[in-house]
Amino acid sequence: MLFNVKFMAAAAVAAIASVTVAASSSVVELTPKNFKEIVDGSKDVLVKFYAPWCGHCKNMAEDYEKLAEGYKHSEDIVIAEVNADDHRDLGTKFGVQGFPTLKFFSKGEDVKTPIDYSSGRDLDSLSAFVQEKTGVAARIKKPVTHV
């Protein structure tokens, strides 16, 4: 009985921690309700169209979060994502046919014609792309190594 109580308590703490981590994400979650408000041409926006079940999407999630953290200092750059499985209308509107699909919406440009991203899904490739498009470098915290 004591084991069950400890196990349930540990599970509850883990569940709360995972919600806390998700809530503190630097990646902006886009939905049909807020998409036009955020992707309105007033900022540079990189959008990842993903599906929760997609293995490639899961693999790049950590680097995408680090990218978003690295651009928190810039008010003119947004790193965002759309659950295109839940919001298929947004995926269809922008020609999403597979996951993940990344599109870059340039500040001052027509939001109907984003730039397709076709490079690597790693942090270095993503940050190089955003820097090339915006001229702003990410402030990415590199892990400390003791080599």
BELGILIN-V714957 format. One line per field, one symbol per residue. phi: phi as a letter, one per 30 degrees, with the letter a starting at -180 (. if undefined). Layout:
# BELGILIN-V714957
phi->???
This chain:
# BELGILIN-V714957
phi->.ddddddddddddddddddddddcdddddcbedceddccbidbdbccccbbedddddddcedddddddedcddcdcbbcbbbddddceedddecidbabdccbccdeicdddbdcdcbcdcdeddddddddddcicddccddddccc
